[in-house]
Amino acid sequence: MRRRDFVQRLPVIGSGLFLGASGLTLQACGGIAYLAPTTAPGRLTVPRAALEAEGEAFVQAPGMSRPIYVRRAGPDGVVALLASCTHNGCQPSPVGGRLLCPCHGSEFSLEGRVLQGPAERPLTRYEVTEEAGDVVIWLDRVVGA
Ligand code: FES
């Protein structure tokens, strides 16, 4: 499904804010969408179609201080990274195929590896599974920890 087709199916509630029948919220901010997940203990779930429509997005549930950056990494996988810089906790954003931290210039690959400091540790990466049309981010399953 193309992004335009997906967005056209959602009723507009306010400027930049959309609500779909599933409770999904899309909120554009600086060119990247925010998806509001369905929450359950230890996991966040977003419709696969929403992620496919965007290609990449921030997923943020109420109470989270930083969102999770999620993107399709290929036909077999989805990468989910906590968007909290390991230097001092600022929120990196995708720019030109990297995640850039606005505070002190750290750069991370789209898989979370440090490309440039001052950060020394990779971004926290969560296990992701795909189930029945949904993408599930497992908050209690850190990859490479
Ligand atoms: S908080 Fe990201 S580089 Fe300092």
Backbone and ligand atoms as CSV (ligand in chain L), in Angstrom:
chain,resi,resn,atom,element,x,y,z
A,1,MET,N,N,0.859,-1.182,0.000
A,1,MET,CA,C,0.000,0.000,0.000
A,1,MET,C,C,0.891,1.225,0.000
A,2,ARG,N,N,0.592,2.154,-0.878
A,2,ARG,CA,C,1.357,3.378,-0.927
A,2,ARG,C,C,0.969,4.291,0.232
A,3,ARG,N,N,1.916,5.148,0.643
A,3,ARG,CA,C,1.674,6.059,1.753
A,3,ARG,C,C,0.423,6.910,1.502
A,4,ARG,N,N,0.281,7.421,0.288
A,4,ARG,CA,C,-0.856,8.281,-0.021
A,4,ARG,C,C,-2.171,7.521,0.178
A,5,ASP,N,N,-2.200,6.249,-0.269
A,5,ASP,CA,C,-3.422,5.455,-0.116
A,5,ASP,C,C,-3.753,5.249,1.348
A,6,PHE,N,N,-2.707,4.977,2.150
A,6,PHE,CA,C,-2.925,4.732,3.576
A,6,PHE,C,C,-3.447,5.981,4.268
A,7,VAL,N,N,-2.790,7.098,4.023
A,7,VAL,CA,C,-3.176,8.335,4.696
A,7,VAL,C,C,-4.578,8.760,4.275
A,8,GLN,N,N,-4.933,8.541,3.008
A,8,GLN,CA,C,-6.256,8.947,2.547
A,8,GLN,C,C,-7.369,8.155,3.208
A,9,ARG,N,N,-7.055,7.011,3.769
A,9,ARG,CA,C,-8.078,6.204,4.436
A,9,ARG,C,C,-8.325,6.658,5.866
A,10,LEU,N,N,-7.467,7.496,6.376
A,10,LEU,CA,C,-7.587,7.916,7.762
A,10,LEU,C,C,-8.320,9.240,7.865
A,11,PRO,N,N,-9.284,9.350,8.777
A,11,PRO,CA,C,-9.948,10.633,8.964
A,11,PRO,C,C,-9.028,11.630,9.652
A,12,VAL,N,N,-9.058,12.847,9.204
A,12,VAL,CA,C,-8.224,13.891,9.788
A,12,VAL,C,C,-8.910,14.433,11.031
A,13,ILE,N,N,-8.214,14.426,12.149
A,13,ILE,CA,C,-8.753,14.939,13.406
A,13,ILE,C,C,-8.235,16.340,13.670
A,14,GLY,N,N,-6.998,16.609,13.348
A,14,GLY,CA,C,-6.416,17.926,13.556
A,14,GLY,C,C,-5.208,18.046,12.669
A,15,SER,N,N,-4.580,19.168,12.662
A,15,SER,CA,C,-3.438,19.385,11.809
A,15,SER,C,C,-2.324,18.410,12.144
A,16,GLY,N,N,-1.987,17.540,11.215
A,16,GLY,CA,C,-0.899,16.590,11.419
A,16,GLY,C,C,-1.248,15.428,12.324
A,17,LEU,N,N,-2.495,15.289,12.711
A,17,LEU,CA,C,-2.883,14.220,13.624
A,17,LEU,C,C,-4.022,13.428,12.997
A,18,PHE,N,N,-3.866,12.116,12.921
A,18,PHE,CA,C,-4.854,11.267,12.296
A,18,PHE,C,C,-5.181,10.122,13.244
A,19,LEU,N,N,-6.426,9.701,13.229
A,19,LEU,CA,C,-6.816,8.526,13.993
A,19,LEU,C,C,-7.482,7.543,13.053
A,20,GLY,N,N,-7.055,6.295,13.078
A,20,GLY,CA,C,-7.675,5.262,12.274
A,20,GLY,C,C,-8.573,4.409,13.140
A,21,ALA,N,N,-9.262,3.493,12.499
A,21,ALA,CA,C,-10.202,2.652,13.225
A,21,ALA,C,C,-9.508,1.788,14.261
A,22,SER,N,N,-8.225,1.454,14.047
A,22,SER,CA,C,-7.516,0.587,14.978
A,22,SER,C,C,-6.967,1.354,16.167
A,23,GLY,N,N,-7.141,2.678,16.195
A,23,GLY,CA,C,-6.573,3.465,17.277
A,23,GLY,C,C,-5.184,3.953,16.941
A,24,LEU,N,N,-4.696,3.622,15.754
A,24,LEU,CA,C,-3.382,4.066,15.327
A,24,LEU,C,C,-3.359,5.579,15.183
A,25,THR,N,N,-2.332,6.196,15.692
A,25,THR,CA,C,-2.162,7.632,15.525
A,25,THR,C,C,-0.935,7.876,14.684
A,26,LEU,N,N,-1.074,8.687,13.692
A,26,LEU,CA,C,0.054,9.094,12.871
A,26,LEU,C,C,0.244,10.580,13.065
A,27,GLN,N,N,1.424,10.966,13.388
A,27,GLN,CA,C,1.678,12.380,13.597
A,27,GLN,C,C,3.006,12.696,12.944
A,28,ALA,N,N,2.972,13.476,11.897
A,28,ALA,CA,C,4.205,13.833,11.213
A,28,ALA,C,C,4.965,14.867,12.022
A,29,CYS,N,N,6.257,14.687,12.128
A,29,CYS,CA,C,7.091,15.635,12.865
A,29,CYS,C,C,8.458,15.643,12.211
A,30,GLY,N,N,8.805,16.719,11.551
A,30,GLY,CA,C,10.109,16.819,10.934
A,30,GLY,C,C,10.323,15.799,9.850
A,31,GLY,N,N,9.269,15.359,9.184
A,31,GLY,CA,C,9.400,14.459,8.067
A,31,GLY,C,C,9.304,12.991,8.408
A,32,ILE,N,N,9.285,12.642,9.660
A,32,ILE,CA,C,9.135,11.233,10.034
A,32,ILE,C,C,7.864,11.091,10.859
A,33,ALA,N,N,7.121,10.031,10.572
A,33,ALA,CA,C,5.841,9.823,11.241
A,33,ALA,C,C,6.041,9.243,12.636
A,34,TYR,N,N,5.133,9.571,13.506
A,34,TYR,CA,C,5.049,8.937,14.823
A,34,TYR,C,C,3.852,7.997,14.787
A,35,LEU,N,N,4.070,6.752,15.163
A,35,LEU,CA,C,2.999,5.767,15.233
A,35,LEU,C,C,2.718,5.477,16.695
A,36,ALA,N,N,1.452,5.517,17.070
A,36,ALA,CA,C,1.059,5.165,18.435
A,36,ALA,C,C,0.725,3.678,18.466
A,37,PRO,N,N,1.449,2.906,19.243
A,37,PRO,CA,C,1.258,1.460,19.232
A,37,PRO,C,C,0.131,1.017,20.159
A,38,THR,N,N,-0.294,-0.210,19.938
A,38,THR,CA,C,-1.075,-0.926,20.936
A,38,THR,C,C,-0.069,-1.458,21.941
A,39,THR,N,N,-0.370,-1.320,23.223
A,39,THR,CA,C,0.609,-1.727,24.231
A,39,THR,C,C,0.115,-2.946,25.005
A,40,ALA,N,N,1.069,-3.741,25.422
A,40,ALA,CA,C,0.838,-4.879,26.321
A,40,ALA,C,C,2.129,-5.018,27.114
A,41,PRO,N,N,2.105,-5.691,28.261
A,41,PRO,CA,C,3.330,-5.806,29.040
A,41,PRO,C,C,4.504,-6.345,28.215
A,42,GLY,N,N,5.549,-5.562,28.124
A,42,GLY,CA,C,6.759,-5.984,27.439
A,42,GLY,C,C,6.729,-5.871,25.935
A,43,ARG,N,N,5.646,-5.335,25.378
A,43,ARG,CA,C,5.591,-5.284,23.914
A,43,ARG,C,C,4.768,-4.118,23.405
A,44,LEU,N,N,5.162,-3.660,22.224
A,44,LEU,CA,C,4.429,-2.627,21.496
A,44,LEU,C,C,4.093,-3.209,20.129
A,45,THR,N,N,2.901,-2.932,19.647
A,45,THR,CA,C,2.456,-3.482,18.371
A,45,THR,C,C,1.943,-2.374,17.481
A,46,VAL,N,N,2.398,-2.373,16.227
A,46,VAL,CA,C,1.867,-1.450,15.223
A,46,VAL,C,C,1.496,-2.267,13.987
A,47,PRO,N,N,0.481,-1.819,13.251
A,47,PRO,CA,C,0.123,-2.530,12.021
A,47,PRO,C,C,1.274,-2.482,11.017
A,48,ARG,N,N,1.555,-3.617,10.406
A,48,ARG,CA,C,2.621,-3.675,9.403
A,48,ARG,C,C,2.363,-2.675,8.283
A,49,ALA,N,N,1.102,-2.519,7.889
A,49,ALA,CA,C,0.767,-1.606,6.784
A,49,ALA,C,C,1.176,-0.172,7.109
A,50,ALA,N,N,1.068,0.209,8.367
A,50,ALA,CA,C,1.449,1.573,8.749
A,50,ALA,C,C,2.953,1.764,8.583
A,51,LEU,N,N,3.737,0.778,9.007
A,51,LEU,CA,C,5.188,0.886,8.849
A,51,LEU,C,C,5.571,0.827,7.380
A,52,GLU,N,N,4.930,-0.067,6.627
A,52,GLU,CA,C,5.251,-0.175,5.207
A,52,GLU,C,C,4.925,1.130,4.487
A,53,ALA,N,N,3.852,1.791,4.899
A,53,ALA,CA,C,3.467,3.043,4.260
A,53,ALA,C,C,4.508,4.125,4.498
A,54,GLU,N,N,5.138,4.081,5.646
A,54,GLU,CA,C,6.108,5.116,5.999
A,54,GLU,C,C,7.541,4.730,5.643
A,55,GLY,N,N,7.854,3.444,5.701
A,55,GLY,CA,C,9.227,2.991,5.486
A,55,GLY,C,C,10.041,3.037,6.761
A,56,GLU,N,N,9.870,4.097,7.503
A,56,GLU,CA,C,10.504,4.252,8.816
A,56,GLU,C,C,9.584,5.135,9.642
A,57,ALA,N,N,9.672,4.994,10.955
A,57,ALA,CA,C,8.794,5.790,11.820
A,57,ALA,C,C,9.343,5.750,13.235
A,58,PHE,N,N,8.890,6.684,14.029
A,58,PHE,CA,C,9.079,6.605,15.472
A,58,PHE,C,C,7.817,5.996,16.055
A,59,VAL,N,N,7.996,5.056,16.957
A,59,VAL,CA,C,6.878,4.449,17.678
A,59,VAL,C,C,6.977,4.925,19.120
A,60,GLN,N,N,5.923,5.549,19.599
A,60,GLN,CA,C,5.980,6.083,20.961
A,60,GLN,C,C,4.656,5.862,21.661
A,61,ALA,N,N,4.742,5.201,22.791
A,61,ALA,CA,C,3.574,4.964,23.634
A,61,ALA,C,C,3.566,5.989,24.760
A,62,PRO,N,N,2.402,6.265,25.342
A,62,PRO,CA,C,2.346,7.179,26.483
A,62,PRO,C,C,3.294,6.724,27.592
A,63,GLY,N,N,4.006,7.665,28.171
A,63,GLY,CA,C,4.914,7.353,29.264
A,63,GLY,C,C,6.339,7.078,28.843
A,64,MET,N,N,6.574,6.895,27.555
A,64,MET,CA,C,7.942,6.657,27.087
A,64,MET,C,C,8.651,7.998,26.944
A,65,SER,N,N,9.839,8.125,27.521
A,65,SER,CA,C,10.564,9.389,27.417
A,65,SER,C,C,11.179,9.571,26.038
A,66,ARG,N,N,11.484,8.489,25.368
A,66,ARG,CA,C,12.017,8.532,24.010
A,66,ARG,C,C,11.281,7.506,23.161
A,67,PRO,N,N,11.093,7.816,21.871
A,67,PRO,CA,C,10.420,6.843,20.998
A,67,PRO,C,C,11.385,5.742,20.554
A,68,ILE,N,N,10.847,4.794,19.855
A,68,ILE,CA,C,11.641,3.737,19.227
A,68,ILE,C,C,11.637,3.992,17.729
A,69,TYR,N,N,12.834,4.035,17.165
A,69,TYR,CA,C,12.970,4.216,15.719
A,69,TYR,C,C,12.818,2.843,15.068
A,70,VAL,N,N,11.895,2.730,14.134
A,70,VAL,CA,C,11.595,1.447,13.513
A,70,VAL,C,C,11.663,1.613,11.998
A,71,ARG,N,N,12.316,0.655,11.354
A,71,ARG,CA,C,12.350,0.690,9.891
A,71,ARG,C,C,12.456,-0.721,9.343
A,72,ARG,N,N,11.957,-0.878,8.150
A,72,ARG,CA,C,12.096,-2.139,7.421
A,72,ARG,C,C,13.526,-2.230,6.934
A,73,ALA,N,N,14.237,-3.292,7.321
A,73,ALA,CA,C,15.639,-3.438,6.955
A,73,ALA,C,C,15.817,-4.354,5.756
A,74,GLY,N,N,14.740,-4.841,5.190
A,74,GLY,CA,C,14.810,-5.749,4.064
A,74,GLY,C,C,13.595,-6.649,4.125
A,75,PRO,N,N,13.493,-7.583,3.206
A,75,PRO,CA,C,12.289,-8.412,3.175
A,75,PRO,C,C,12.114,-9.291,4.412
A,76,ASP,N,N,13.185,-9.547,5.123
A,76,ASP,CA,C,13.092,-10.473,6.251
A,76,ASP,C,C,13.188,-9.833,7.620
A,77,GLY,N,N,13.241,-8.523,7.695
A,77,GLY,CA,C,13.440,-7.991,9.034
A,77,GLY,C,C,13.049,-6.550,9.221
A,78,VAL,N,N,12.799,-6.239,10.478
A,78,VAL,CA,C,12.498,-4.884,10.919
A,78,VAL,C,C,13.464,-4.571,12.057
A,79,VAL,N,N,14.066,-3.392,12.006
A,79,VAL,CA,C,14.983,-2.956,13.059
A,79,VAL,C,C,14.238,-1.991,13.969
A,80,ALA,N,N,14.394,-2.164,15.276
A,80,ALA,CA,C,13.773,-1.277,16.266
A,80,ALA,C,C,14.849,-0.830,17.249
A,81,LEU,N,N,15.100,0.472,17.289
A,81,LEU,CA,C,16.157,1.042,18.128
A,81,LEU,C,C,15.572,2.087,19.065
A,82,LEU,N,N,15.953,2.041,20.321
A,82,LEU,CA,C,15.549,3.098,21.242
A,82,LEU,C,C,16.254,4.383,20.815
A,83,ALA,N,N,15.457,5.406,20.516
A,83,ALA,CA,C,16.024,6.676,20.045
A,83,ALA,C,C,16.462,7.517,21.229
A,84,SER,N,N,17.444,6.981,21.935
A,84,SER,CA,C,18.030,7.672,23.076
A,84,SER,C,C,19.541,7.526,22.968
A,85,CYS,N,N,20.208,8.621,22.688
A,85,CYS,CA,C,21.657,8.586,22.481
A,85,CYS,C,C,22.348,8.041,23.721
A,86,THR,N,N,23.298,7.138,23.495
A,86,THR,CA,C,23.998,6.519,24.617
A,86,THR,C,C,25.060,7.435,25.216
A,87,HIS,N,N,25.255,8.613,24.645
A,87,HIS,CA,C,26.165,9.574,25.261
A,87,HIS,C,C,25.486,10.271,26.428
A,88,ASN,N,N,24.336,10.917,26.137
A,88,ASN,CA,C,23.692,11.656,27.216
A,88,ASN,C,C,22.179,11.722,27.070
A,89,GLY,N,N,21.602,10.842,26.262
A,89,GLY,CA,C,20.156,10.670,26.254
A,89,GLY,C,C,19.348,11.544,25.321
A,90,CYS,N,N,19.969,12.333,24.477
A,90,CYS,CA,C,19.197,13.112,23.504
A,90,CYS,C,C,18.606,12.171,22.448
A,91,GLN,N,N,17.694,12.695,21.654
A,91,GLN,CA,C,17.009,11.867,20.674
A,91,GLN,C,C,17.627,12.006,19.292
A,92,PRO,N,N,18.324,10.971,18.805
A,92,PRO,CA,C,18.833,11.018,17.432
A,92,PRO,C,C,17.694,10.843,16.438
A,93,SER,N,N,17.899,11.379,15.241
A,93,SER,CA,C,16.903,11.277,14.172
A,93,SER,C,C,17.587,10.842,12.887
A,94,PRO,N,N,16.838,10.179,11.998
A,94,PRO,CA,C,17.436,9.737,10.735
A,94,PRO,C,C,17.674,10.907,9.792
A,95,VAL,N,N,18.911,10.951,9.296
A,95,VAL,CA,C,19.314,11.963,8.312
A,95,VAL,C,C,20.321,11.300,7.379
A,96,GLY,N,N,20.006,11.232,6.121
A,96,GLY,CA,C,20.963,10.732,5.140
A,96,GLY,C,C,21.492,9.343,5.421
A,97,GLY,N,N,20.644,8.436,5.849
A,97,GLY,CA,C,21.079,7.065,6.072
A,97,GLY,C,C,21.801,6.826,7.379
A,98,ARG,N,N,21.719,7.775,8.296
A,98,ARG,CA,C,22.308,7.620,9.632
A,98,ARG,C,C,21.337,8.188,10.642
A,99,LEU,N,N,21.602,7.869,11.896
A,99,LEU,CA,C,20.867,8.504,12.982
A,99,LEU,C,C,21.810,9.506,13.620
A,100,LEU,N,N,21.429,10.765,13.587
A,100,LEU,CA,C,22.283,11.845,14.077
A,100,LEU,C,C,21.739,12.387,15.381
A,101,CYS,N,N,22.622,12.553,16.343
A,101,CYS,CA,C,22.222,13.141,17.615
A,101,CYS,C,C,22.470,14.652,17.549
A,102,PRO,N,N,21.436,15.441,17.844
A,102,PRO,CA,C,21.582,16.890,17.711
A,102,PRO,C,C,22.387,17.538,18.834
A,103,CYS,N,N,22.634,16.817,19.915
A,103,CYS,CA,C,23.243,17.473,21.082
A,103,CYS,C,C,24.755,17.647,20.955
A,104,HIS,N,N,25.469,16.558,20.658
A,104,HIS,CA,C,26.929,16.659,20.599
A,104,HIS,C,C,27.495,15.976,19.360
A,105,GLY,N,N,26.627,15.605,18.413
A,105,GLY,CA,C,27.103,15.142,17.126
A,105,GLY,C,C,27.366,13.660,16.957
A,106,SER,N,N,26.965,12.827,17.903
A,106,SER,CA,C,27.162,11.395,17.687
A,106,SER,C,C,26.358,10.929,16.480
A,107,GLU,N,N,26.892,9.938,15.791
A,107,GLU,CA,C,26.223,9.356,14.642
A,107,GLU,C,C,26.152,7.848,14.817
A,108,PHE,N,N,25.017,7.296,14.437
A,108,PHE,CA,C,24.784,5.859,14.550
A,108,PHE,C,C,24.336,5.338,13.187
A,109,SER,N,N,24.692,4.087,12.905
A,109,SER,CA,C,24.161,3.453,11.695
A,109,SER,C,C,22.682,3.179,11.919
A,110,LEU,N,N,21.980,2.834,10.858
A,110,LEU,CA,C,20.557,2.523,10.982
A,110,LEU,C,C,20.327,1.185,11.674
A,111,GLU,N,N,21.412,0.486,12.026
A,111,GLU,CA,C,21.324,-0.713,12.858
A,111,GLU,C,C,21.751,-0.402,14.288
A,112,GLY,N,N,22.117,0.851,14.556
A,112,GLY,CA,C,22.430,1.283,15.920
A,112,GLY,C,C,23.899,1.326,16.278
A,113,ARG,N,N,24.801,0.951,15.371
A,113,ARG,CA,C,26.232,0.974,15.670
A,113,ARG,C,C,26.743,2.413,15.740
A,114,VAL,N,N,27.725,2.647,16.602
A,114,VAL,CA,C,28.330,3.978,16.683
A,114,VAL,C,C,29.221,4.188,15.458
A,115,LEU,N,N,28.979,5.287,14.740
A,115,LEU,CA,C,29.825,5.660,13.608
A,115,LEU,C,C,30.762,6.792,13.991
A,116,GLN,N,N,30.273,7.630,14.912
A,116,GLN,CA,C,31.073,8.772,15.383
A,116,GLN,C,C,30.634,9.128,16.789
A,117,GLY,N,N,31.609,9.381,17.661
A,117,GLY,CA,C,31.327,9.753,19.039
A,117,GLY,C,C,30.894,11.181,19.177
A,118,PRO,N,N,30.698,11.597,20.411
A,118,PRO,CA,C,31.253,11.032,21.633
A,118,PRO,C,C,30.569,9.770,22.173
A,119,ALA,N,N,29.407,9.375,21.687
A,119,ALA,CA,C,28.819,8.126,22.166
A,119,ALA,C,C,29.788,6.975,21.926
A,120,GLU,N,N,29.836,6.050,22.874
A,120,GLU,CA,C,30.744,4.910,22.749
A,120,GLU,C,C,30.001,3.579,22.633
A,121,ARG,N,N,28.727,3.589,23.006
A,121,ARG,CA,C,27.950,2.346,22.978
A,121,ARG,C,C,26.842,2.446,21.925
A,122,PRO,N,N,26.467,1.312,21.336
A,122,PRO,CA,C,25.398,1.325,20.332
A,122,PRO,C,C,24.050,1.659,20.964
A,123,LEU,N,N,23.112,2.041,20.104
A,123,LEU,CA,C,21.739,2.252,20.566
A,123,LEU,C,C,21.145,0.911,20.985
A,124,THR,N,N,20.247,0.969,21.938
A,124,THR,CA,C,19.555,-0.244,22.388
A,124,THR,C,C,18.656,-0.739,21.254
A,125,ARG,N,N,18.828,-2.011,20.908
A,125,ARG,CA,C,18.056,-2.609,19.819
A,125,ARG,C,C,17.162,-3.712,20.382
A,126,TYR,N,N,15.915,-3.706,19.969
A,126,TYR,CA,C,14.940,-4.670,20.468
A,126,TYR,C,C,14.627,-5.725,19.419
A,127,GLU,N,N,14.317,-6.912,19.904
A,127,GLU,CA,C,13.843,-7.966,19.010
A,127,GLU,C,C,12.488,-7.568,18.429
A,128,VAL,N,N,12.290,-7.907,17.177
A,128,VAL,CA,C,11.038,-7.609,16.482
A,128,VAL,C,C,10.535,-8.889,15.830
A,129,THR,N,N,9.244,-9.132,15.959
A,129,THR,CA,C,8.614,-10.235,15.238
A,129,THR,C,C,7.430,-9.674,14.447
A,130,GLU,N,N,7.011,-10.437,13.452
A,130,GLU,CA,C,5.849,-10.034,12.661
A,130,GLU,C,C,4.799,-11.123,12.799
A,131,GLU,N,N,3.613,-10.681,13.199
A,131,GLU,CA,C,2.541,-11.633,13.492
A,131,GLU,C,C,1.228,-11.121,12.921
A,132,ALA,N,N,0.606,-11.886,12.055
A,132,ALA,CA,C,-0.748,-11.588,11.584
A,132,ALA,C,C,-0.946,-10.131,11.182
A,133,GLY,N,N,-0.037,-9.638,10.378
A,133,GLY,CA,C,-0.201,-8.272,9.885
A,133,GLY,C,C,0.288,-7.196,10.824
A,134,ASP,N,N,0.883,-7.592,11.930
A,134,ASP,CA,C,1.404,-6.624,12.889
A,134,ASP,C,C,2.909,-6.769,13.035
A,135,VAL,N,N,3.537,-5.663,13.438
A,135,VAL,CA,C,4.943,-5.664,13.831
A,135,VAL,C,C,4.975,-5.534,15.348
A,136,VAL,N,N,5.642,-6.490,16.010
A,136,VAL,CA,C,5.691,-6.510,17.472
A,136,VAL,C,C,7.121,-6.207,17.919
A,137,ILE,N,N,7.263,-5.191,18.746
A,137,ILE,CA,C,8.552,-4.804,19.330
A,137,ILE,C,C,8.574,-5.323,20.756
A,138,TRP,N,N,9.576,-6.155,21.048
A,138,TRP,CA,C,9.665,-6.798,22.361
A,138,TRP,C,C,10.617,-5.995,23.251
A,139,LEU,N,N,10.045,-5.234,24.166
A,139,LEU,CA,C,10.844,-4.330,25.008
A,139,LEU,C,C,11.707,-5.078,26.009
A,140,ASP,N,N,11.359,-6.306,26.327
A,140,ASP,CA,C,12.137,-7.079,27.281
A,140,ASP,C,C,13.122,-8.034,26.594
A,141,ARG,N,N,13.306,-7.859,25.292
A,141,ARG,CA,C,14.262,-8.689,24.539
A,141,ARG,C,C,15.212,-7.774,23.790
A,142,VAL,N,N,16.315,-7.436,24.442
A,142,VAL,CA,C,17.320,-6.569,23.834
A,142,VAL,C,C,18.276,-7.434,23.009
A,143,VAL,N,N,18.506,-7.021,21.779
A,143,VAL,CA,C,19.364,-7.768,20.854
A,143,VAL,C,C,20.807,-7.331,21.089
A,144,GLY,N,N,21.702,-8.299,21.203
A,144,GLY,CA,C,23.122,-8.003,21.332
A,144,GLY,C,C,23.524,-7.512,22.713
A,145,ALA,N,N,22.628,-7.658,23.692
A,145,ALA,CA,C,22.967,-7.188,25.042
A,145,ALA,C,C,23.842,-8.197,25.755
L,1,FES,S1,S,23.686,13.185,23.857
L,1,FES,FE1,FE,24.056,12.464,21.840
L,1,FES,S2,S,26.054,13.096,21.390
L,1,FES,FE2,FE,25.735,13.792,23.415
